[in-house]
């Protein structure tokens, strides 16, 4: 049997890949329950996961019913245009169908925005301590990321506006921000949009918008008529409880949406996801109960953290970042106690852990485990 000699190192295909691709540090998701169970020989039912900002109520009953009905037609390809889901979005928000871009989670539409408008030689601006996908999406197309120092763990919009140059083609904003939970008021955002040149696409990531108190919610969708360079992204992974299905969407000017749809993969949202999201969007009662549970859980956790003498960043999402000092050590201590939270050292916050709000019993167990871990 002949043996094929390996390629000389100078011709290694991996070495010939673009340097900006080889330099990417892959996104690190929250640790799955099954993985921790294998590692520490724990029973999966004994583990709680408060690491990925998932909905502790589970799935909307309307979405579950729609998924079960969609299974009967699973042998067929999904509707590549997502008409039913787009129609539900039109009915909910009053936008036109050509303004909608559907994605495999909102991560997908963030990546589409980058691929449609960024390239080597261009820049994207984003904040320190902002969602990790912004620099990843930027780097994956060879563009240069400009990270602007945060202000009180949130976006410094004035500094971000000053960071825009002739090479800037995109700005990423998260409201509320992940992982810090900070919030930008409507007046601040509008002033920023007015200050940014129209040639710069502003991506407003509203993944946690549903969790905002009613008095804090802004009609950002109405801004699309005034700012054609605005892209709003949202997801069904959080308040709608569909994280496992991976479905999100963007709303934008028709011409911007058209360019994003040109780089969208065919059938990027599957049939089950399309059906569940369309039904979930109509389940206002489920979203209301999810937000009420989150408000109760946030109060429970923050009161518990205060009793432990720990400082935390006030959050407007369904999670909170708490300063525990030696976060790497406390994270491991919590894992030993069957509690999964999220270390955020990769976000430039090595002393912090991010914890999602859960059921009352889960929140209580986290606080008990944290107290024990701090004393260990």
C-alpha positions as CSV (number, residue, x, y, z in Angstrom):
1,X,0.0,0.0,0.0
2,X,1.4,3.3,-1.0
3,X,1.7,6.1,1.5
4,X,1.0,9.7,0.5
5,X,3.6,12.0,2.0
6,X,2.2,15.0,3.9
7,X,2.3,18.4,2.2
8,X,5.5,20.4,3.0
9,X,4.8,22.8,5.9
10,X,5.2,25.8,3.6
11,X,2.2,24.6,1.6
12,X,0.0,23.6,4.6
13,X,-3.6,24.5,3.7
14,X,-4.3,25.8,7.2
15,X,-1.3,28.2,7.1
16,X,-2.7,29.5,3.8
17,X,-6.0,30.4,5.4
18,X,-6.5,34.2,5.9
19,X,-4.7,35.4,9.0
20,X,-7.8,37.0,10.4
21,X,-9.6,33.7,10.3
22,X,-6.7,31.8,12.0
23,X,-6.7,34.5,14.7
24,X,-10.3,34.0,15.7
25,X,-10.9,32.7,19.2
26,X,-14.1,30.7,18.9
27,X,-17.2,31.7,20.9
28,X,-17.5,29.9,24.2
29,X,-21.1,29.1,25.2
30,X,-22.4,28.3,28.6
31,X,-21.5,24.8,29.9
32,X,-24.3,22.3,29.2
33,X,-25.8,20.3,32.0
34,X,-24.9,17.0,30.4
35,X,-21.2,18.0,30.1
36,X,-21.0,18.9,33.8
37,X,-22.8,15.7,34.7
38,X,-20.2,13.6,32.7
39,X,-17.2,15.6,34.1
40,X,-18.1,15.4,37.8
41,X,-20.3,12.2,37.7
42,X,-23.3,14.1,38.9
43,X,-26.9,13.2,38.2
44,X,-28.2,15.6,35.5
45,X,-31.4,16.3,37.6
46,X,-29.3,17.5,40.4
47,X,-27.7,20.3,38.3
48,X,-29.2,23.7,37.7
49,X,-28.0,25.9,34.8
50,X,-28.1,29.7,35.2
51,X,-25.5,30.4,32.6
52,X,-27.1,31.2,29.2
53,X,-30.0,33.5,29.9
54,X,-32.6,30.9,29.0
55,X,-36.3,31.1,30.0
56,X,-36.9,29.1,33.2
57,X,-40.7,28.8,32.2
58,X,-39.7,26.7,29.2
59,X,-41.7,27.0,26.0
60,X,-44.9,28.9,25.1
61,X,-47.8,26.5,24.9
62,X,-48.8,28.0,21.6
63,X,-45.3,27.5,20.2
64,X,-45.3,23.9,21.5
65,X,-48.6,23.1,19.7
66,X,-47.3,24.7,16.5
67,X,-44.1,22.6,16.7
68,X,-46.1,19.4,17.0
69,X,-48.2,20.2,14.0
70,X,-45.2,21.1,11.9
71,X,-43.6,17.7,12.6
72,X,-46.0,16.0,10.2
73,X,-44.4,17.9,7.2
74,X,-40.8,17.6,8.3
75,X,-39.7,15.6,5.2
76,X,-40.2,18.7,3.2
77,X,-37.9,21.7,3.0
78,X,-39.0,24.7,5.0
79,X,-40.4,27.8,3.4
80,X,-37.2,29.6,2.4
81,X,-38.9,33.0,2.6
82,X,-40.5,32.3,6.0
83,X,-43.8,33.8,4.9
84,X,-45.8,32.8,8.0
85,X,-43.3,34.1,10.5
86,X,-42.7,37.3,8.5
87,X,-46.5,37.8,8.4
88,X,-46.7,37.4,12.2
89,X,-43.9,40.0,12.5
90,X,-45.7,42.4,10.1
91,X,-48.9,42.0,12.2
92,X,-47.1,42.5,15.5
93,X,-44.9,45.5,14.6
94,X,-46.5,47.1,11.5
95,X,-43.4,46.8,9.3
96,X,-43.4,45.8,5.6
97,X,-42.4,42.3,4.7
98,X,-39.3,43.4,2.6
99,X,-37.9,45.0,5.8
100,X,-37.5,41.6,7.5
101,X,-34.5,39.3,7.6
102,X,-34.8,36.0,9.3
103,X,-31.9,34.2,11.0
104,X,-30.8,31.1,12.7
105,X,-30.9,33.0,16.0
106,X,-30.0,36.7,16.1
107,X,-26.3,35.7,15.9
108,X,-27.0,34.8,12.3
109,X,-28.5,38.2,11.4
110,X,-25.6,39.9,13.2
111,X,-23.2,37.9,11.0
112,X,-25.3,38.7,7.9
113,X,-25.0,42.4,8.6
114,X,-21.2,42.1,8.9
115,X,-20.9,40.1,5.7
116,X,-23.2,42.5,3.8
117,X,-21.4,45.7,4.8
118,X,-17.9,45.0,6.1
119,X,-14.7,43.8,4.3
120,X,-11.0,44.1,4.8
121,X,-10.0,47.8,5.1
122,X,-13.2,48.7,6.8
123,X,-13.9,49.2,10.6
124,X,-16.7,48.3,13.0
125,X,-17.1,50.1,16.3
126,X,-18.4,48.4,19.5
127,X,-18.1,48.8,23.2
128,X,-15.9,47.2,25.7
129,X,-17.8,44.5,27.7
130,X,-20.3,44.1,24.8
131,X,-21.5,40.9,23.2
132,X,-18.7,38.7,21.9
133,X,-20.3,38.1,18.5
134,X,-19.6,41.7,17.5
135,X,-15.8,41.3,17.3
136,X,-16.2,37.8,16.0
137,X,-18.5,38.8,13.1
138,X,-16.2,41.7,12.3
139,X,-13.0,39.6,12.3
140,X,-14.6,36.8,10.3
141,X,-14.9,39.1,7.2
142,X,-11.4,40.6,7.7
143,X,-12.6,44.0,8.9
144,X,-11.0,45.8,11.9
145,X,-12.8,46.0,15.2
146,X,-12.6,49.2,17.2
147,X,-13.4,48.6,20.9
148,X,-14.3,51.8,22.8
149,X,-13.8,51.8,26.5
150,X,-17.0,51.3,28.5
151,X,-18.5,53.9,30.8
152,X,-19.7,52.4,34.1
153,X,-19.8,49.0,32.3
154,X,-22.1,50.4,29.6
155,X,-21.8,52.0,26.2
156,X,-20.1,55.4,26.1
157,X,-22.1,56.7,23.1
158,X,-20.2,60.0,22.9
159,X,-16.9,58.2,22.7
160,X,-18.3,55.7,20.2
161,X,-19.4,58.5,18.0
162,X,-15.9,60.1,18.1
163,X,-14.4,56.7,17.2
164,X,-16.2,56.7,13.8
165,X,-13.8,57.4,11.0
166,X,-13.9,57.4,7.2
167,X,-13.2,53.7,7.3
168,X,-16.1,52.9,9.7
169,X,-19.0,51.0,8.1
170,X,-20.8,49.6,11.1
171,X,-21.5,50.3,14.8
172,X,-22.9,47.6,17.1
173,X,-25.0,48.7,20.0
174,X,-26.7,46.3,22.5
175,X,-29.7,47.5,24.6
176,X,-29.8,46.1,27.2
177,X,-26.2,45.0,26.9
178,X,-24.9,41.5,27.5
179,X,-23.2,40.6,29.8
180,X,-23.4,43.8,31.9
181,X,-27.2,44.4,31.6
182,X,-26.8,48.1,31.2
183,X,-29.4,50.2,29.4
184,X,-29.4,53.1,27.0
185,X,-32.3,55.6,27.1
186,X,-34.2,56.5,23.9
187,X,-33.0,60.1,23.9
188,X,-29.3,58.9,24.0
189,X,-29.8,56.5,21.2
190,X,-31.5,59.1,19.0
191,X,-28.8,61.6,19.5
192,X,-26.2,59.0,18.6
193,X,-28.1,58.0,15.4
194,X,-28.3,61.7,14.5
195,X,-24.5,62.1,15.0
196,X,-23.4,59.0,13.0
197,X,-23.0,59.5,9.2
198,X,-25.7,57.9,7.1
199,X,-23.1,55.7,5.4
200,X,-22.5,53.9,8.7
201,X,-24.9,51.0,9.5
202,X,-25.9,51.1,13.1
203,X,-26.9,47.6,14.4
204,X,-29.2,47.9,17.5
205,X,-29.2,44.5,19.2
206,X,-32.4,44.2,21.3
207,X,-32.2,40.6,22.3
208,X,-33.4,41.4,25.8
209,X,-36.0,44.1,24.8
210,X,-39.0,42.1,26.1
211,X,-37.6,42.2,29.7
212,X,-37.6,46.0,29.9
213,X,-40.2,47.6,32.1
214,X,-43.0,49.2,30.1
215,X,-41.9,52.7,30.9
216,X,-38.4,52.0,29.6
217,X,-39.4,50.4,26.3
218,X,-38.9,52.7,23.2
219,X,-40.6,52.5,19.8
220,X,-37.2,51.9,18.2
221,X,-39.0,50.3,15.2
222,X,-40.5,53.7,14.3
223,X,-37.0,55.1,14.0
224,X,-36.4,53.0,10.8
225,X,-38.4,55.5,8.8
226,X,-36.1,58.3,10.0
227,X,-32.7,56.4,10.0
228,X,-32.4,54.1,6.9
229,X,-29.0,53.1,8.2
230,X,-30.5,51.5,11.3
231,X,-30.8,47.7,11.7
232,X,-32.7,46.3,14.7
233,X,-32.1,42.7,15.7
234,X,-34.2,40.6,18.0
235,X,-34.4,36.9,19.1
236,X,-36.9,34.3,20.2
237,X,-34.3,32.6,22.4
238,X,-34.9,34.6,25.6
239,X,-38.4,35.8,26.6
240,X,-40.1,33.5,24.0
241,X,-38.2,30.4,25.3
242,X,-37.0,29.0,22.0
243,X,-33.2,29.1,22.5
244,X,-32.9,25.5,21.3
245,X,-34.6,26.2,18.0
246,X,-32.3,29.1,17.0
247,X,-34.5,31.7,15.4
248,X,-34.2,35.5,15.3
249,X,-34.8,38.4,12.9
250,X,-33.7,41.8,11.8
251,X,-35.8,44.8,10.9
252,X,-34.3,47.4,8.5
253,X,-34.8,49.7,5.5
254,X,-35.9,47.6,2.5
255,X,-32.6,48.2,0.7
256,X,-30.5,47.2,3.7
257,X,-32.6,44.1,4.3
258,X,-32.2,43.2,0.7
259,X,-28.4,43.2,0.9
260,X,-28.5,41.1,4.1
261,X,-30.9,38.6,2.5
262,X,-28.4,38.2,-0.4
263,X,-25.9,36.7,2.0
264,X,-28.4,34.7,3.9
265,X,-28.0,30.9,3.6
266,X,-30.9,29.1,1.9
267,X,-33.3,27.6,4.4
268,X,-31.4,29.1,7.3
269,X,-34.4,28.8,9.6
270,X,-36.0,25.3,9.8
271,X,-39.7,24.4,9.6
272,X,-40.1,23.7,13.3
273,X,-38.5,27.0,14.3
274,X,-40.6,29.0,11.8
275,X,-43.8,27.5,13.1
276,X,-42.9,27.9,16.8
277,X,-41.7,31.5,16.4
278,X,-44.8,32.6,14.5
279,X,-47.0,31.1,17.2
280,X,-44.9,32.3,20.1
281,X,-45.0,35.9,18.8
282,X,-48.8,35.7,19.4
283,X,-48.5,34.4,22.9
284,X,-48.5,37.7,24.8
285,X,-49.6,35.9,28.0
286,X,-46.5,33.7,28.0
287,X,-44.1,36.6,27.5
288,X,-45.9,38.6,30.2
289,X,-45.5,35.7,32.7
290,X,-41.9,35.3,31.7
291,X,-41.2,38.9,32.4
292,X,-43.0,38.8,35.7
293,X,-41.0,35.8,36.8
294,X,-37.8,37.6,35.8
295,X,-38.6,40.7,37.8
296,X,-39.3,38.5,40.9
297,X,-36.1,36.5,40.3
298,X,-34.0,39.6,39.8
299,X,-35.2,41.0,43.1
300,X,-34.6,37.7,44.9
301,X,-31.0,37.4,43.5
302,X,-30.0,41.1,44.1
303,X,-31.3,41.0,47.7
304,X,-29.4,37.8,48.3
305,X,-26.2,39.3,46.8
306,X,-26.5,42.4,48.9
307,X,-26.9,40.2,52.1
308,X,-23.6,38.5,51.0
309,X,-22.0,41.9,50.8
310,X,-21.3,41.5,47.0
311,X,-21.4,44.3,44.5
312,X,-23.2,43.8,41.2
313,X,-24.1,45.7,38.0
314,X,-27.8,46.7,38.0
315,X,-29.3,44.8,35.1
316,X,-32.2,45.4,32.7
317,X,-32.0,41.9,31.2
318,X,-32.7,38.4,32.6
319,X,-29.3,38.1,34.1
320,X,-26.9,39.9,36.5
321,X,-23.1,40.2,36.7
322,X,-21.7,40.0,40.2
323,X,-18.2,40.8,41.5
324,X,-17.0,37.8,43.4
325,X,-13.3,38.5,43.5
326,X,-11.6,35.3,42.3
327,X,-14.3,34.5,39.8
328,X,-12.4,31.5,38.3
329,X,-12.2,29.9,41.7
330,X,-15.8,30.6,42.6
331,X,-17.0,29.3,39.3
332,X,-15.3,26.0,39.9
333,X,-16.7,25.8,43.4
334,X,-20.2,26.4,42.1
335,X,-19.7,23.6,39.5
336,X,-18.7,21.2,42.3
337,X,-22.1,22.1,43.9
338,X,-24.0,21.4,40.7
339,X,-24.6,25.1,39.8
340,X,-23.6,26.4,36.4
341,X,-23.2,30.1,35.9
342,X,-21.1,32.1,33.3
343,X,-17.6,33.4,33.8
344,X,-17.0,36.6,31.9
345,X,-13.2,37.0,32.0
346,X,-13.3,37.0,28.2
347,X,-15.3,40.2,28.3
348,X,-12.6,41.9,30.3
349,X,-14.4,41.3,33.6
350,X,-12.2,38.7,35.4
351,X,-13.7,39.3,38.8
352,X,-17.3,38.8,37.7
353,X,-19.7,35.9,37.2
354,X,-22.9,36.3,35.2
355,X,-26.0,34.5,36.5
356,X,-29.3,34.2,34.8
357,X,-32.5,34.5,36.7
358,X,-34.3,31.2,37.2
359,X,-37.2,29.7,39.1
360,X,-37.4,30.7,42.8
361,X,-36.0,27.4,43.9
362,X,-33.1,27.7,41.4
363,X,-32.3,31.2,42.5
364,X,-32.3,30.2,46.2
365,X,-30.0,27.2,45.5
366,X,-27.6,29.5,43.6
367,X,-27.4,31.9,46.5
368,X,-26.8,29.1,49.0
369,X,-24.1,27.6,46.8
370,X,-22.5,31.0,46.3
371,X,-22.4,31.6,50.0
372,X,-20.8,28.2,50.6
373,X,-18.3,28.7,47.8
374,X,-17.3,32.1,49.1
375,X,-16.5,30.5,52.5
376,X,-14.7,27.5,51.0
